Each structure stands twice: as structure tokens, then as C-alpha cells.
Amino acid sequence: MADAIRVMLVDDHQVVRRGLRTFLEVQDDIEVVGEAADGTEGVALAEDLRPDVILMDVKMPGTDGVEALRRLADLGNPARVLIVTSFTERRTVVPALRAGAAGYVHKDIDPDALAGAIRSVHAGHVLLQSEVADALLAQDESGGAGGRAGSLTDREREVLALIARGRSNREIARALVLSEKTVKTHVSNILMKLDLADRTQAALWAVRHGISD
């Protein structure tokens, strides 16, 4: 399994970890390398094991998932974190995404879809289940950002798609053969046209409206 995606589990419920491990261990391209019962233990273990992807609950006693995400970011840990939780309210989702989560799914996700989600975030994409995106961006499609999709230029849509895949301005510039300054201008225009606050909201909007495909 030299090329397998190395996955670590962080959840305070042992039965959840056991269920995840049982399913993931039958995937040919996924290897479970460790488990932790809270955020503090998870951060320490992630530093030791350097997994590719961490499946993490957001609500845990002591150090929760959001704080663990912040600590991983402070440490420069490169693991992609996929939140797997029962809480999909905006007040829970937004802090996790702002802290650096690469994806957010509900615990009742179909097992095969979960495996697909792990592969997706490992590949650099931003991934949200539809109900999570709806909780964040629910609004009348005839107005708000959804109604302004047509105001984006073809180039801005290309940039937005790459933002949704987790690409940095430098990576976008290389992919589209542009200067970083030009990419920054495109990003600013996208946020202004869609009335969005930051890249995270832009990525979520793109996922919801199919621009990240």
C-alpha cells in the first residue's frame, strides 16, 4: 500500500472510530494509520504520523475539532482535514472551514461516498455535502449571489473553479499562465460580483453552483 492515502481518525466515540476503520480498511487505496479520541491527542498524533487526510469530528470534549484545526495550521501540518460530524449548522460549519477544513460531511454519509470524499480532499478539492452547502449559502436563487453568476467572465469562472479546488493564487497563475497580480485582481472581482467575503465563501459558492466540476 505504498501509494495508499494515509488516513487518521479523530473522534471521541470509539464505536465511530471502529466503524470508520472497519470500512476504510477494505479500501485498496486507503490505509488507516492511527486514531485519537480528542483534538489534543489528534494534533500530537498527526505530528508523529504525518497522515495525508484526517477525519475529524468537530464537537469533542476538551480540544474540539476547530481548535485542533487551528493548532495543525499553526504547526504547518500538511494533512487535509475532512470534518465528519452530526452538526451541520452554519455556526458550526463556518468556524471549521475558516480554520482550514478541506471538507465537511455528515456522519450519515454513504460509506462509498465517504471514501470518495477522502480521495477528493486528498486530491486538493474543497468538498461539502449538499445540505452543508445549503446551510451556509441558502438564499433565493433568483437573487443574491446565485442570481449574479452571469456577471462572471469566462476567465473569472476558471479562476473560481480553481479556488474551489483549493489552489493558491500562485498555483492558479501557473495553471492559467497569468501573473499572480492578475489572479489577485480576478479574485477581488469575483468576491465583489458575488458579494462574498473571502475565498472560503467563494469555494463553497462554486461547489454549490457546479463551477468546481
N, C-alpha and C positions, 0 to 999 in steps of 0.2 A: 504493500500500500504506500509505496514511496511517493506517489503523486496524489494521494488522498487528501481531502480537505480536513485539516486537523481542527476538531470542534471541542469546545469546553462548555460544560453545563453549570449555570449558577442559578439555583432555586432553593428556597428554604424548605420545600416539601420533598422528602426523599422519594415518595411514590411517583412524583412528577419526574424527577431525575431518572428514576429506574425505568419508567415508561419511555422516556425520550431515548435513553441509552439502548434499550431493547430494540426499538425501531431503527435507530440510526446505525446500529452495528451490523444490520443486514444490508446496508447500502455499500455497494462496491467502491464508491469514491469518497466515502466519509468515514473518518476514524475519530471516535470519542477518546480524547487524551486525558480528561480529568473532570472532576466535579467539585463544586463548592456550595456551601449552604447559606452564604450571605455575601454581601458586597466586599467586605474587608478581605475575607478568605479568597474571594474570586479575583480581586486585584493582585494579591500576592501570588496566587497560583498562575495567573496569566503572565506575570513577570517571569516565573520559573519555566513555564511550558511554552510560552510564545505561540498560542494557537492561532489559526487563521481566522476562525469565527467563534464568537462566544454567544451562546443562547442564554439570555439573562431575563429573569423576572424583574419587574420594576418595583413591586411592593414586597419588601423583606424587612424583618426586624433588624435593628442596628443600622448598618450601612445599606441603604436601598440601592436600586439599580441606577438611578440618576446620579447619585453621589459616586458610585463606582465608575460610571462613565466618565465623570469629571476627573477622577483620580487617574484613570487609564490615559486620558488625554494629556494630563499634566506630566505623566511619565513618558509620553511619546510612544505608548504601546500601539503597534500597528494593527492589532486584531480588529476585525469588523464585528460590531455588536448587533445582534438581532434580538430585539425585545420580544419575549414570548410571555404573554400575561393575560389575565382576565379583565384588566382595566383598560378601556379604550376611550375614556372621556378626554376631552380636549385638555383639561387641566393636568392630566397625567401624561398624555402623548407629547404635548409641546415641549415640556422641560426635557424629556428623554431625547427627543430629536435635536433640540438645541445643544444638548450635552454631547452629541456625537453619535447617536444610534444610527446605524445604516439601514435599519428596517424595523417594522413594528407589526406584529401579528397577534391574533387572539389565540388562546390556548386550545380552542376547539377547532383549530385549523386542521384540514385533512392531512394525514401523515405524509402522503406523497407531495402535497403542496408545500409542506414544511421542508422536505428535502429539496424541493425546487427553490424555496426561499433561501436556504443556506447556500445553494450554488449561485443564486443571483447576487446576493450581497458579497459573496466571495469574489465574484467577477467585477465588483465595483459599482453595482447598481444600488439605487435607493428603492426600497421595497415596502409597500404598505398594502394591507388588505383593504378592500374597497370600503368596508364600514369604518375603518380607521381614517381613511382619507375623507370620507363623508363627514365624520365628526369634526375634522379640522376645517374643512373647506365648504361645508354645506351652505348653499346660498342659491338663490333663484338663478337658474341657468340663463334666463333672459336678461339678466343684469349682472352687476359685479364683474369679477374678473372673467367668468365664463363668457360673458357677452362681448368681451373685448379681444377674444382670441384672434379675430380677423385683423386686428390692428398690428399684429406682429409681422415683420418682414420674413421672407424665407430664411435669411441668414440668422435672424433672431430666433426663429424656431429651431434651427440647427444648434445654436448655442444653448438654448433652453433644454433640448434633448440631452446634450452632453452634461449640463448641470445636473439633470435628473439621474444621470449615470454616475454621479459622484466625482466628476472630473474637475480638476482645478483650472484656474484661468490659464496657467502655463500649458497644461495638457490640452485644453481646448484650442489654444493658439497653435500648437503643433499639429493637431488633428485637422484644423481648418486652414492652415497656412496663413495665419494672421499674426499681428503683433499683440502682445499682452495688453497694450494700451487700447487697441481696437476692441479686444474682447471685453475689457472693463467697461468700455462705452456701451457695447451691446447689452451687457448685464444690467447696467444702470437703466437703459431704455426699456428693457423687459420688465424690471421691477416697477418703473414708472407707469408703463402702459397697463400693466395688470393690477396696479395698486397693491403690490406686495411689499413686505418689509425687508425680506432678506432672501438669501439663496435657498435656505431650507424651505420656505414657503413656495418659492419658485419650483423647486424639485417636486414638492407634493402636488402642486397645481399641474405640472407636466404629467405626473403619473396618473392623476385623475382624468385628465383630458386626452390621454393616449399619445402625447407628444414624445414620451420617453421610449416608445417602441422602436 
